[in-house]
Amino acid sequence: MSEINPVNYSEDNIRTLDWQEHIRLRPGMYIGKLGDGSSADDGIYILLKEIIDNSIDEFVMKAGKRIEIKMDEGKVTIRDYGRGIPLGKVVDAVSKMNTGGKYDSKAFKKSVGLNGVGTKAVNALSGFFRVKSVRENRVKMAEFSRGVIKTDYPEADSSDRNGTEISFIPDEDIFLNFKFRKEYVERMLRNYAYLNPGLTIIFNGEKFYSENGLRDLLEEELESEILYPIIHLKDDDIEVAITHSDKSQTETYFSFVNGQNTTQGGTHLNAFREAFVKTVREFYNKNFEAADIRKSIIAAVSVKVIEPVFESQTKTKLGSNEIEPGGVTVRTFVIDFLKNKLDNFLHKNPEVAEALLRKIMISERERKELSGIQKLARERAKKVSLHNKKLRDCRHHYNDQKAARKSETMIFITEGDSASGSITKSRDVETQAVFSLKGKPLNCYGLTKKVVYENEEFNLLQAALNIEESLEDLRYNHVVIATDADVDGMHIRLLMITFFLQFFPDLIKNGHLYILQTPLFRVRNKKETRYCYSDAERLKALDELGKNPEITRFKGLGEISPDEFKHFIGKDIRLEPVVVGKDQTIDQLLEFYMGKNTPDRQLFILDNLVVEDDTNIDKKKTMMEA
């Protein structure tokens, strides 16, 4: 047996990457997952946020009360009216690592950004990037592409107001088929306005402004009536707003650290949930169940920390446990604040205290009424879980903190065995699960949560997702409805969306529910195959593939072979997020689409009816063959 010679390990094996090469090679270290814009935490929104964060920090430093944002297709421009980057450091500030004003804790005590890394990441991950700074009638500008400087303009005179303007276009080689979704951008900007009362943000001509901070946030987000006026409490480094809904079955929270929306919570939110229960128990001198106290709560909490330690560069979860280095813990700080402020408020507002007590007692009674049927449902689910043919699980799960790929996890909710069979055979067993429906699910509109336990299919789905109590232990980041694009498939989509809106609205509000987009057509010649998701894409493929291409119309998921299906649920997967707009509440949506038939709904159907004519496809194919 011949000896295997190891590869020589020498100086030649050591390579130092340029700053932009490192960011482009490992973008996940800086912006989390890439994505295409279908999720609110996809990379393009992190790029946008990193630039806005710097402008927000200028406002916090009382150096500019207005931020203007323009978005045209994929190009974004952010202009603030702060102090402007020092002109001699404009290029360095956006292209040299470890360069930034936030290393000086005196200038940015409680800033959002982290040491100026974010702007460099945006530069490196943009096909086009331009920085412009105006200070005291002088302007400095530079342009980059993928982090490499292309034009370094000399300083010049300027009559513009002081401030910084950043323009960028995400690199299409990294963010494939990306698209900014207006709903996600607007939600981000609304949060910035609520957290910075007095700041004006203009987005494509639309104004975002708040005077009352988190109170305005709750009033904007409320979907139904509240049981008592919003409790709004503030101190130097903490602000909370609290109320209870009369219909919601879940807990709804909005949490922030130094103006950053910590969508995954962290130590400050855990402390708030604990502190609210503790304060309420002590006020009423009764040992209520925590679930009864917090059921249907809607709350927002914002804290300021001198040196926040987040669990990732995207800053979606607070990991640090101290308000100041060497100081009091976040937990103690929040508990002491609520114990003092909330307790005083309840003593001074007995009508609110009475309303809160009534809500807790109602929740307690409902829980006890449901306990019997819950027990039976859990026992039934436990019996079938070992042989649950509806669920084909994956290995990684979203609620597993140690799972390396937890953000990629998804569960496909499919109709029938043919569709689930194709997905099951072509899925990634590490991160993709499949749950198979049997026919059309029940219309849940107007029903109580009792039906979730009585209906075996809903009960098994609830158990598979692990969302019975809250979203905290959700097992999949993406819950994907995968149905045929025909009338029956659309009906099943609507029924499933109704189920989630009725009983688990936070799943949608937190951006976890999606519709799987699958191709309508396959157009191919001997050299190339194109999958087309719309008629426009089909026509483009016909034009580009030349003479006599073969056209296949997919009418159902079961018609797509597993070998083909893997292309549609892999790295090029197209997911359409289910988003509730601000113009209608969930109650109004459900009543209009799923309630009794009305003249308004009939007119809506007639106005939006689309009749598909396959003969055009056949005609085109015949003409090309001729």
Sequence and secondary structure as in RCSB ss.txt:
>XXXX:A:sequence
MSEINPVNYSEDNIRTLDWQEHIRLRPGMYIGKLGDGSSADDGIYILLKEIIDNSIDEFVMKAGKRIEIKMDEGK
VTIRDYGRGIPLGKVVDAVSKMNTGGKYDSKAFKKSVGLNGVGTKAVNALSGFFRVKSVRENRVKMAEFSRGVIK
TDYPEADSSDRNGTEISFIPDEDIFLNFKFRKEYVERMLRNYAYLNPGLTIIFNGEKFYSENGLRDLLEEELESE
ILYPIIHLKDDDIEVAITHSDKSQTETYFSFVNGQNTTQGGTHLNAFREAFVKTVREFYNKNFEAADIRKSIIAA
VSVKVIEPVFESQTKTKLGSNEIEPGGVTVRTFVIDFLKNKLDNFLHKNPEVAEALLRKIMISERERKELSGIQK
LARERAKKVSLHNKKLRDCRHHYNDQKAARKSETMIFITEGDSASGSITKSRDVETQAVFSLKGKPLNCYGLTKK
VVYENEEFNLLQAALNIEESLEDLRYNHVVIATDADVDGMHIRLLMITFFLQFFPDLIKNGHLYILQTPLFRVRN
KKETRYCYSDAERLKALDELGKNPEITRFKGLGEISPDEFKHFIGKDIRLEPVVVGKDQTIDQLLEFYMGKNTPD
RQLFILDNLVVEDDTNIDKKKTMMEA
>XXXX:A:secstr
         SGGG     HHHHHHHSTHHHHS    SSSTTSHHHHHHHHHHHHHHHHHHTTS SEEEEEEETTE
EEEEE SS   GGGHHHHHHSTT  GGG TTT TT SSSTTHHHHHHHHTEEEEEEEEEETTEEEEEEEETTEEE
EE   EE  S SEEEEEEEE TTTSTT    HHHHHHHHHHHHHHSTT EEEETTEEE  SSTHHHHHHHH  S 
BSS  EEEEETTEEEEEEEBSS  S EEEEEETTEE TT BHHHHHHHHHHHHHHHHHHT    HHHHHTTEEEE
EEE  SS  BSSTT  SB   BSSTTS BHHHHHHHHHHHHHHHHHHH HHHHHHHHHHHHHHHHHHHHHHHHHH
HHHHHHHHHHTT TTEE  S  TT TT TTGGG EEEEEEHHHHHHHHHHHS TTTEEEEEE SS    TT  TH
HHHHSHHHHHHHHHHT SS GGG S SEEEEE  SSHHHHHHHHHHHHHHHHH HHHHHTT EEEEE  SEEEE 
SS EEEESSHHHHHHHHHHS SS EEEE  SGGGS HHHHHHHSSTT EEEE    SSS HHHHHHHHHSS  HH
HHHHHHHH     THHHHHHHHHHH 
